[in-house]
Amino acid sequence: MIPAGIDTDDLARQIGEDAVAFGGKVPAGRFAELEPGLIDAVGHADATGFGSLGVVILGETPPHTPDLRDVAQDVLLATDVDTVIVRAPESGAIVSDVHTRADIEAAQWPFLGDPDVVRGVFGFIDDVNGSSADWVSAVALIVIALAAVVVFTVLGARRRAGWSSSQA
């Protein structure tokens, strides 16, 4: 449920302008303090292959913190970004159309624990980018390792067979 006092249409409009939105009683000074760094973080997301990102900053944490996920989901659906981060003073939520829930959850706890919101967003992007496994390379390495084991086993068996026949 969307908490009272949070206008997701306005947040989506702001995301459409510069990918950063403020709502829900954010002090005026926080806009100027956070917006340039958050815009840089959004650019960092695009430049590093993370995908498009929208960041929402709220001035208060709703009484029922899971509502933040509803806010993030509504903003995601109303915009053309791939991932939406909602950060409130005591919690936050992240939803994405391109990143797995496991990658998001692994990276969200350090993000939510960082009191520096801008640094936290940069860290979240880097953590998600680093957590994606290169499965093709991993499978190839496993196949190569198994092939090596088979080859060495066959060679060892032949050597032992040759050694034991020479002993007779």
C-alpha positions, 0 to 999 in steps of 0.5 A: 500500500502506498503511504499517505502523503507519498505521490507516486505520480509526482515521483515518477514525473521527477524520475522522468526529468533527471532520474532523481526524485524527492518526496515525503517531507524531504528538507529543502537543503537535502535537495541541493546536497544530494541531487548532484551526487545522485545524478552522478550515480545514475550516470555511473549505473548507465556507464557500467552496464548496470542499466537505467536507474531511478532514485527516490529519496523520502523525508520520512520512513512510513510506519509499515516499511514494506510499503516502500517496496510498493512505492518503488514498484509503482514508480518502476511501472510508471517510468522507463527505468530498469531499477528503482531505489527508494531510500527513507531515513530508516529503511529503503526498497529496491525493485528491478526489471533486469537484476535478480532478487538475489543480487539486489538482496545481497547488495541492499544491506550494505547500501541501507546501512550506509548513512551517506546516501550517495556513497551507498548508491554508488556502492550498491551499483558496484556490488550488483555489477560484481555479483553477477556470475559469468556462468559461461566461463564458470561452466567452461572451467568446470568442463576443462577441469573434468576433462583433465581429471579424465585424461590423467585418470586414463593415463595413470591407469595405463601406466599402472597396467603397463607397470604391472605387466612388466613386473610379471 
